[in-house]
Amino acid sequence: MPTSRRIDIPDTKRWKVRAEAGLMVFFLGLLVATTARGADAALDQYVRALEASYRSVRTLRADFTQTYVWGGRKRVESGTVVFAKGGRMRWDYRQPIEKLFVSDGKNVFFYVPQDNQVNRTSVKSSEDFRVPFRLLLSRLDLGKIFSRIEFADQALDAEPGNRVLRGLPKQRLEEAYEQVLFEVTPSADIRRLLVFYPDRSSMEFVFSDVEKNVAVQSSIFRFTPPPGTEVIDQH
C-alpha cells in the first residue's frame, strides 16, 4: 500500500505563494474601496447639483397631486402650489374640496372655506407635513435634513431618465417619518416625493407643469380671514 507523501514547499516558494495571495486580496480590496468611493463621489456630485439647481430659483409654481394612504384607505387631493424665497408658499387645493394652506415665512394658515375656520400656527411650532417644503428655495441642504442619502432607483417606478434618492431621518421618533423617496428629473426638478411613516401610512406628492422664476405677487402669501371666520391659534 503506497504511503502518503508530504510535499514541502521551499521557503522561497511558500513566500511567493503567500505574497501573490496577499497582493490579490489587496488589489481586490482596493478595487472594492475605489468602487465604493466612486459611487459615493457620484452620489455626492448628484446631490450637490440638485441643491445648486435651486439656489438661483426665486419662485416656483407647479400643479400637484397629493395622495395619503393609511389603514387600507386613500385620499387624493390636487391643486396648485407656489413657492418663493423667504420660506413663503401657497397651496391652493381645488379637488375634492377647496382648501388653502399659506405661509408668509413666519406663520402658516390652513383655511377650509366650507368649515368657515382657519388654523394659525407659527412656522417654528408647526408640525404640518407641508412646512419642510419651505426649505426648497431657501436653503436646500439634504445633508442637514437627512442622516443618510443614497440612490434608490429600484424603489419607485420612475419615468425613464429620472433618478430616485432615498433620505433617512436623523432621528427615529415615534411620530417621525421612516424614509423619504425623491424622484428627480434630468433637469433637476423634484417630480415626486414619497414619505413613509412608522404607522405604515404614506404621503405622496406628484408635481407637474413646473415653472421656475415666474412673476408672483407677494400679496398671495398674506392671508386675512374673511369676516365671520373662526380663527384657531395653535402657537
C-alpha positions in Angstrom: 0.0 0.0 0.0 1.6 3.3 -1.1 2.3 5.7 1.7 1.1 9.3 1.6 3.8 11.7 0.8 4.0 15.2 2.1 5.4 17.7 -0.3 7.1 20.6 1.3 7.2 23.9 -0.4 10.5 25.6 -0.1 10.5 28.7 2.0 11.1 31.0 -1.1 8.2 29.4 -3.0 5.9 29.4 0.1 6.7 33.1 0.5 5.9 33.8 -3.2 2.5 32.0 -3.0 1.6 33.9 0.2 2.8 37.2 -1.4 0.8 36.6 -4.5 -2.3 35.8 -2.5 -1.8 38.8 -0.3 -1.4 41.0 -3.4 -4.6 39.6 -4.8 -6.5 40.4 -1.6 -5.0 43.8 -1.5 -5.9 44.7 -5.1 -9.4 43.2 -4.7 -9.9 45.3 -1.5 -8.6 48.4 -3.4 -11.0 47.7 -6.2 -14.0 47.5 -3.9 -12.9 50.6 -1.9 -12.3 52.5 -5.2 -15.7 51.4 -6.5 -17.4 52.5 -3.2 -15.6 55.8 -3.3 -16.6 56.3 -6.9 -20.2 55.6 -6.0 -20.1 57.9 -3.1 -18.5 60.6 -5.3 -21.2 60.2 -7.9 -23.9 60.5 -5.3 -22.3 63.5 -3.7 -21.9 65.2 -7.1 -25.5 64.4 -7.9 -26.9 65.8 -4.6 -24.7 68.9 -4.9 -26.0 69.5 -8.4 -29.6 69.1 -7.2 -29.1 71.5 -4.4 -27.4 74.0 -6.6 -30.1 73.9 -9.2 -32.5 75.6 -6.7 -30.1 78.3 -5.5 -30.9 80.6 -8.4 -34.6 80.0 -8.2 -36.6 82.8 -6.7 -40.1 81.4 -7.3 -41.6 78.1 -8.4 -45.1 77.2 -9.4 -46.5 73.7 -10.2 -49.6 71.6 -10.2 -49.6 68.9 -7.6 -51.5 65.8 -6.7 -51.3 64.7 -3.0 -52.1 61.1 -2.0 -52.4 60.0 1.6 -52.7 56.2 2.2 -53.4 54.8 5.7 -55.2 51.7 7.0 -56.2 50.5 3.6 -57.8 53.9 2.8 -56.6 56.5 0.3 -57.3 60.2 0.0 -56.3 62.1 -3.2 -56.3 65.9 -3.4 -54.9 68.2 -6.1 -54.3 71.8 -6.9 -51.6 74.4 -7.5 -48.6 75.3 -5.3 -46.4 78.4 -5.4 -43.0 78.7 -3.5 -40.9 81.8 -3.1 -37.7 82.8 -1.3 -38.0 83.5 2.4 -39.9 80.3 3.2 -43.1 81.6 1.6 -45.6 79.2 0.0 -49.2 78.8 -1.0 -51.1 75.6 -1.6 -54.4 76.1 -3.3 -56.4 72.9 -3.2 -59.1 72.5 -5.9 -60.2 68.9 -5.6 -62.1 67.3 -4.0 -62.9 70.5 -1.9 -61.3 73.9 -1.8 -58.7 74.5 0.9 -55.8 76.9 1.4 -52.5 76.4 3.1 -50.3 79.5 3.0 -47.2 80.6 4.8 -45.7 84.1 4.9 -42.4 82.7 6.3 -43.3 83.3 9.9 -46.8 81.9 10.3 -48.8 79.3 8.5 -52.6 79.4 7.9 -54.8 76.5 7.0 -58.2 77.6 5.8 -61.2 75.5 4.8 -64.0 77.7 3.4 -66.7 75.1 3.9 -65.9 74.9 7.6 -65.6 78.7 7.9 -62.5 78.1 10.0 -58.8 78.9 9.8 -55.9 77.4 11.9 -53.0 79.8 12.5 -49.6 78.4 13.7 -46.1 79.7 13.8 -43.7 78.1 11.3 -41.4 77.0 14.1 -44.0 75.2 16.1 -46.0 73.8 13.2 -45.7 70.0 12.6 -47.6 70.2 9.3 -46.2 67.9 6.6 -46.1 70.8 4.1 -43.8 73.0 6.2 -40.5 71.4 5.2 -41.2 72.4 1.6 -40.4 76.0 2.6 -36.7 75.0 2.6 -36.9 74.1 -1.1 -35.9 77.7 -2.3 -34.5 78.9 1.0 -31.6 76.7 2.0 -32.0 73.2 0.4 -29.3 71.2 2.2 -30.2 67.5 2.1 -27.1 66.6 4.3 -28.6 68.7 7.2 -32.1 67.2 6.8 -31.2 63.5 6.5 -28.7 61.3 8.3 -28.0 59.4 5.1 -28.8 59.8 1.4 -28.5 57.1 -1.2 -29.5 56.2 -4.7 -32.7 54.1 -4.8 -33.6 53.8 -8.5 -35.4 50.5 -7.9 -37.6 51.8 -5.1 -40.0 53.6 -7.4 -41.4 53.0 -10.9 -39.8 56.2 -12.1 -40.1 57.7 -15.5 -37.2 56.9 -18.0 -34.2 59.1 -17.3 -35.3 60.1 -13.8 -33.2 59.2 -10.7 -34.5 58.3 -7.3 -32.9 59.3 -4.0 -33.7 57.9 -0.6 -33.3 60.1 2.5 -33.2 58.6 6.0 -34.1 60.7 9.1 -31.6 62.0 11.6 -33.8 60.8 14.5 -36.2 57.9 14.9 -39.1 59.3 16.8 -42.4 57.7 17.1 -44.1 60.5 15.2 -41.3 61.0 12.7 -41.1 59.6 9.2 -39.1 56.4 8.3 -37.8 57.4 4.9 -38.4 59.8 2.0 -38.0 59.0 -1.7 -37.4 61.7 -4.3 -37.9 61.2 -8.0 -35.7 63.8 -9.8 -35.9 64.7 -13.5 -32.7 65.2 -15.7 -33.4 68.9 -15.4 -33.1 68.6 -11.5 -36.8 69.1 -10.9 -38.3 67.1 -8.0 -41.2 65.4 -9.8 -42.3 63.1 -7.0 -41.8 62.9 -3.2 -43.0 60.0 -1.1 -42.9 60.0 2.7 -43.2 56.7 4.7 -44.3 56.8 8.3 -43.9 54.3 11.2 -47.6 53.6 11.3 -47.4 52.2 7.7 -49.1 55.3 6.3 -47.6 57.3 3.4 -47.9 60.7 1.8 -47.1 61.2 -1.8 -46.7 64.5 -3.8 -46.5 64.4 -7.6 -45.6 67.7 -9.3 -46.2 68.6 -12.9 -46.0 71.7 -15.2 -43.2 73.1 -13.1 -42.3 76.7 -13.8 -39.3 78.5 -12.2 -38.8 82.2 -11.7 -42.3 83.1 -12.6 -43.7 86.5 -11.7 -45.5 86.3 -8.4 -47.2 88.9 -6.3 -46.0 88.9 -2.7 -49.6 89.6 -1.6 -50.6 85.9 -2.3 -48.6 84.8 0.7 -50.5 87.0 3.1 -53.8 85.8 4.4 -56.6 87.7 6.0 -59.5 85.6 7.3 -62.9 86.5 5.8 -65.3 88.2 8.2 -67.0 85.8 10.5 -64.3 83.1 10.1 -63.3 81.3 13.3 -59.6 81.7 13.9 -57.9 79.0 16.0 -54.4 79.9 17.2 -52.1 76.9 17.7 -48.9 78.7 18.7 
